[in-house]
Structures are given as structure tokens and as C-alpha cells.
């Protein structure tokens, strides 16, 4: 549940970004070198590293697709086989394996839509990774694919915001700088404002947190997490009356029992 996820590096809180498939573009030599530089993870077969065992039917489907991928000499067909493998691993919730094969598809058939798909998939795997080294590797891969897309279209602010988050927790200032750039380019950007607000809360810069969450909720009033964290920011910043009013608003907006319990605890402190 979102209330328990205030740490920005666990990006389960981040809103899902709807990606539109853009027309395929020509790749210059430098971009192709960037794609070739994206290496396979250290594990030879990531599917074997997951705890959940596969059924015979699932193992057979994976094996057949891998065989087709290996035998096909047509890059477009190979990319489709890799894409199918990625989709299957996504259904199995093997996020790192899915990312790897979306990356393979992007290498075989480079283009904006495949770079974005690979970057998004690596970003999702990064968001749920537990081990620091694995998280860092997945974040680096997400950045590489996002960079290819941003090189073609620097105006993809949500992509830039997600790129920023992959620098956490190792390089927080790099993350903050990129998020600020996103908000400067698009003052109402949800991902930028929300995560700058969380980072401000985390660093106890409560006045800045108020500023970010207020801007977020003014432009996106339906953002329930933003409404809640605005109330928390008011509370932590010593603005008791505004905090009380905001918490009452959250009660009316979000019926989730966990949220209501937490809100009541804050309101009790404000008596």
C-alpha cells in the first residue's frame, strides 16, 4: 500500500506513465554503439535465479521461444521473439528477465518505442530490486535506454524524471538536479513534483516539501498520495491549522482503512 512507501528508491509509489509507441527513427552510428554497449547481466539465465519454479508448460514455452530467437537470422523476427519472451517473463513477474529480453529486442530492432519499452522495463525491475548491487545495475541499464530516447526527443520529461530516480540512493544530488530540470521545463510535471516533495520530506526540508506538494495538488488534485504528503508536510513544518484542514480533506478523498488510521493518528496529535 502506497502509504508505507515514502522512500523514493522504492518506486512502487510512482505513477504509471502511459507510453505511446512513436514512429521508428533512423539510428546513427553513435547511437548504435550505445545500444551495443548494453551488456547481458552476469547471470547466464536469469529465469533460473528466481524462487518461483516454473511449470512444464511455462518451461516449454520459454525454451521454444529461446530456440526460435537463436535460430532466426532475421533481425525483425528475432526482435519479435525477444519481445514475446519478455512478455512471458513479465506475466511470470520475472522483471529482470523481462527487462533483459526487451533490451535484446531493442538491440535487434532499434527505435524509439523499443528503447522506451526496454528502459521502462529495466526501471520497473530497478524499482523492486532489493539488493543494492542488483538495483544499481538495473538502474544503469534503464538510464542507457532512456538516454537513447532522450537523445531523439529531449522533451520527454517523464522519461527524464525516471532517469533521475535511477541515481538513487547512490547519487541523490544528481537525482535532485535532474528532477529540478524536469520541473523547470514543465512546472506541473507529476513525477518531478511528487519525488522532489518526497526527497524534501526525507531530508527534513519541510518548507520545500510544502511548496512541491502544494504545486502538485493544485495541478493534479486527484493525486491522493500528494494530498496526504502535503498534510504531512504542513504538520512537520509546524502549520497545524493547515495540516488539520488537509488531513480532513484526505479523509474525504481516500477511504483506504490504512490511510484513515494514519490520518486519525495525526489528527489526534493536532488536538
HUFENGI-V811101 format. One record per backbone hydrogen bond with DSSP energy under -0.5 kcal/mol. CO is the residue of the C=O (numbers start at 1). NH is the residue of the N-H. Records with the same first field share a line. If there is no record, write none. Layout:
CO->NH ; NH
This chain:
1->4
2->5
7->10
9->11
10->13
11->14
16->18
17->19
18->20
22->113
26->28
28->32
29->33
30->34
31->35
32->36
33->37
35->38
37->39
45->48
46->49
47->50
55->59
56->60
57->61
58->62
59->63
60->64
61->65
62->66
63->67
64->68
65->69
66->70
67->71
68->72
73->75
74->78
75->79
76->80
77->81
78->82
79->83
80->84
81->85
82->86
83->87
84->88
85->89
86->90
87->91
88->92
89->94
90->93
93->95
94->98
95->99
96->100
97->101
98->102
99->103
100->104
101->105
102->106
103->107
104->108
105->109
111->115
112->116
113->117
114->118
115->119
116->120
117->121
118->122
119->123
120->124
121->125
122->126
123->127
124->128
125->129
126->129
131->135
132->136
133->137
134->138
135->139
136->140
137->141
138->142
139->143
140->144
141->145
142->146
143->147
144->148
145->149
146->150
147->151
148->152
149->153
153->156
155->157
156->160
157->161
158->162
159->163
160->164
161->165
162->166
163->166
164->167
165->168
167->171
169->172
171->175
172->176
173->177
174->178
175->179
176->180
177->181
178->182
179->183
180->184
181->185
182->186
186->189
189->193
190->194
191->195
192->196
193->197
194->198
195->199
196->200
197->201
198->202
199->203
200->205
201->204
204->206
205->209
206->210
207->211
208->212
209->213
210->214
211->215
212->216
213->217
214->218
215->219
216->220
220->223
222->224
223->227
224->228
225->229
226->230
227->231
228->232
229->233
230->234
231->235
232->236
233->237
234->239
235->238
238->240
239->243
240->244
241->245
242->246
243->247
244->248
245->249
246->250
247->251
248->252
249->253
250->254
253->255
256->260
257->261
258->262
259->263
260->264
261->265
262->266
263->267
264->268
265->269
266->270
268->271
